[in-house]
Amino acid sequence: MPELRVVPRSLFGKVVSDKMQKTVVVEVVRIERHSLYGKVLRRKTKMKAHDELSKCKIGDQVKIVYSRPISKGKCWRVAEICVKKT
């Protein structure tokens, strides 16, 4: 039987807080259309992501991937820093 390969879910967002140790808060913005009126809405979600080396700073654009639960509210980890804020 062939092995099923699962591609981990990944999102892009902006770091809004780096006050915790090995953890950053990433704000992910998604655009959706209102079901009845059709107006374009921007929805923001904040999620905690694991940053092992604490390289991320506020304002960086990062890619996060879904992983096993690391703590009560943290089940994402930083895969890469796409754009560093200077």
C-alpha positions as CSV (number, residue, x, y, z in Angstrom):
1,M,0.0,0.0,0.0
2,P,1.5,3.4,-0.9
3,E,2.4,5.9,1.8
4,L,0.2,9.0,2.1
5,R,2.3,12.1,2.4
6,V,0.7,14.9,4.3
7,V,1.8,18.5,3.4
8,P,1.8,20.6,6.5
9,R,-0.5,23.7,6.5
10,S,1.4,26.9,6.2
11,L,0.4,30.6,6.5
12,F,2.1,33.9,6.1
13,G,1.8,36.7,8.7
14,K,3.4,39.6,10.5
15,V,5.1,39.4,14.0
16,V,3.2,41.7,16.4
17,S,4.9,40.6,19.6
18,D,8.1,39.0,20.7
19,K,8.0,39.6,24.5
20,M,7.8,35.9,25.4
21,Q,10.8,33.5,25.4
22,K,10.9,31.3,22.3
23,T,7.4,32.5,21.3
24,V,6.1,35.1,18.9
25,V,2.6,36.3,18.2
26,V,1.9,36.3,14.5
27,E,-1.1,38.2,12.9
28,V,-2.5,36.5,9.8
29,V,-4.7,38.6,7.5
30,R,-7.2,36.9,5.2
31,I,-9.6,38.5,2.8
32,E,-13.1,37.1,2.4
33,R,-16.3,38.3,0.8
34,H,-19.5,38.9,2.9
35,S,-21.9,36.1,2.1
36,L,-25.0,38.4,1.6
37,Y,-23.7,41.8,0.7
38,G,-20.5,40.9,-1.2
39,K,-18.4,43.5,0.6
40,V,-14.7,42.5,0.8
41,L,-13.7,42.1,4.4
42,R,-10.2,41.8,6.0
43,R,-10.2,39.3,8.9
44,K,-7.2,39.2,11.3
45,T,-6.2,36.2,13.5
46,K,-3.5,36.3,16.0
47,M,-1.6,33.0,16.7
48,K,1.3,32.0,18.9
49,A,4.2,30.4,17.1
50,H,7.3,28.7,18.4
51,D,10.6,30.5,17.6
52,E,13.4,28.3,18.9
53,L,16.3,30.7,18.3
54,S,14.3,33.9,19.1
55,K,15.4,35.5,15.8
56,C,12.0,37.1,15.0
57,K,11.4,40.7,15.8
58,I,8.3,42.9,15.7
59,G,7.4,43.8,12.1
60,D,9.1,40.8,10.4
61,Q,7.1,38.9,7.8
62,V,7.2,35.1,8.6
63,K,6.0,31.8,7.3
64,I,4.5,29.6,10.0
65,V,3.6,25.9,9.7
66,Y,1.2,23.8,11.7
67,S,2.8,21.3,14.1
68,R,2.0,19.2,17.1
69,P,0.7,21.1,20.2
70,I,3.8,22.7,22.0
71,S,1.8,24.2,24.8
72,K,-1.8,25.1,25.7
73,G,-2.2,27.9,23.1
74,K,0.8,27.2,20.8
75,C,0.6,24.7,17.9
76,W,2.4,26.6,15.1
77,R,6.2,27.1,14.6
78,V,8.1,29.6,12.6
79,A,9.4,28.0,9.4
80,E,11.3,30.9,7.9
81,I,11.6,34.7,8.1
82,C,10.6,36.0,4.7
83,V,11.2,39.7,5.2
84,K,13.2,41.3,8.0
85,K,12.2,44.7,9.2
86,T,15.2,47.0,9.2
